Amino acid sequence: MPQEPVSLAQALASFSDRWSPRIVTAVNDYDVRIAKVHGEHVWHVHDHTDEFFLVLDGELHISLREREGERTVVLPRGSVFTVPRGTEHKPYTPVPTALLLFEPTGTLTVGDRHDDVPDHVDATTGHALT
């Protein structure tokens, strides 16, 4: 991991892939990832970890299937939200959006259980920032 400051603007400008996060640094056993997203992800569940989202630019919608029923949270720029472990969820964006995420190192972007993964979603544990 870099031992120098990382410009998130420069890091985001260094790639164009959607739903394909880059690891910018690590904190203890967690990756700090950035991603460019647009359109729909996939319904998925992380059985053993929460998932933290910070919207850097754009707007993120997260559909949640909870015990009480299904709902959608909307995160405008500058908002944070944590999806609790074990909660089935599906992120989507109506506009191009940039995110920062905290996830345990090795966490798969499509969770432990998921629907079929479409071609535009990268099922990865994150890519190194180049």
C-alpha positions in Angstrom: 0.0 0.0 0.0 1.2 3.5 -0.7 3.0 5.4 2.0 2.2 8.7 0.4 -1.0 10.6 0.2 -3.5 9.4 -2.5 -5.5 12.0 -4.4 -9.0 10.4 -4.8 -9.6 12.7 -7.8 -6.5 11.4 -9.5 -7.2 7.8 -8.5 -10.7 8.0 -10.0 -9.3 9.6 -13.2 -6.9 6.7 -13.6 -9.6 4.1 -14.7 -13.0 4.0 -16.5 -14.3 0.6 -15.6 -17.8 0.6 -13.9 -18.5 -1.7 -10.9 -14.8 -2.6 -10.7 -13.3 -1.2 -7.5 -9.7 -0.1 -7.0 -7.9 -0.5 -3.7 -6.4 2.9 -2.7 -5.1 1.9 0.8 -5.8 -0.4 3.8 -6.7 0.2 7.4 -5.9 -2.7 9.6 -7.6 -5.7 7.9 -9.9 -3.5 5.7 -9.5 -2.3 2.1 -10.4 1.3 1.3 -11.8 1.0 -2.2 -13.0 3.5 -4.8 -15.4 2.7 -7.6 -17.1 4.3 -10.5 -20.7 3.0 -10.9 -23.7 3.5 -13.1 -26.7 1.4 -13.7 -27.5 -1.8 -11.7 -25.3 -4.0 -9.7 -26.7 -7.4 -8.5 -28.8 -8.6 -5.6 -26.2 -10.0 -3.1 -25.5 -10.7 0.6 -22.3 -10.4 2.7 -22.9 -13.0 5.4 -20.0 -12.0 7.6 -19.4 -8.3 7.2 -21.2 -5.0 7.0 -20.6 -2.9 3.8 -19.9 0.8 4.1 -20.6 3.3 1.3 -19.6 7.0 0.9 -20.9 8.8 -2.1 -18.1 11.0 -3.5 -20.0 12.2 -6.5 -23.4 11.4 -8.0 -26.2 9.5 -6.3 -26.5 5.9 -5.1 -29.7 4.0 -4.5 -29.5 0.8 -2.5 -32.5 -1.6 -2.5 -32.7 -3.6 0.7 -34.6 -6.8 1.5 -35.2 -6.7 5.2 -37.4 -8.6 7.6 -40.0 -5.9 7.5 -40.0 -5.9 3.6 -38.2 -4.2 0.8 -37.1 -0.6 0.8 -34.7 1.7 -1.0 -32.3 4.2 0.5 -31.1 7.1 -1.6 -27.6 8.5 -0.9 -26.8 11.9 -2.4 -23.3 13.2 -2.8 -21.5 13.3 0.6 -23.8 10.7 2.3 -22.8 7.5 4.0 -24.7 4.3 4.7 -23.8 0.9 6.1 -25.6 -2.2 4.9 -25.7 -4.6 7.8 -24.2 -8.1 7.4 -26.7 -10.6 6.2 -28.9 -8.0 4.5 -29.7 -8.8 0.8 -29.1 -5.6 -1.2 -28.7 -4.2 -4.7 -27.0 -0.9 -5.4 -27.9 1.0 -8.5 -27.4 4.5 -9.8 -29.4 6.7 -12.2 -26.3 8.8 -13.0 -22.6 8.1 -13.1 -21.4 8.0 -9.5 -18.1 7.7 -7.6 -18.0 5.7 -4.3 -15.6 5.0 -1.5 -16.1 1.7 0.3 -14.6 0.0 3.4 -14.6 -3.8 3.3 -12.5 -6.5 4.9 -9.6 -7.4 2.7 -10.6 -10.2 0.4 -14.3 -9.4 0.4 -15.9 -10.3 -3.0 -17.9 -7.4 -4.6 -20.8 -9.7 -5.3 -20.9 -11.1 -1.7 -21.2 -14.6 -0.4 -24.5 -15.2 -2.1 -25.7 -13.5 -5.3 -27.9 -13.5 -8.4 -26.3 -14.2 -11.7 -23.6 -11.7 -12.3 -24.1 -9.6 -15.5 -21.1 -8.8 -17.8 -20.9 -5.2 -16.6 -20.3 -6.2 -13.0 -16.8 -7.2 -12.0 -16.9 -10.0 -9.4 -13.6 -9.2 -7.7 -11.9 -8.6 -4.4 -10.7 -5.3 -5.8 -7.9 -4.3 -8.1 -4.7 -2.5 -7.2 -4.6 1.1 -8.1 -2.1 1.7 -10.9 
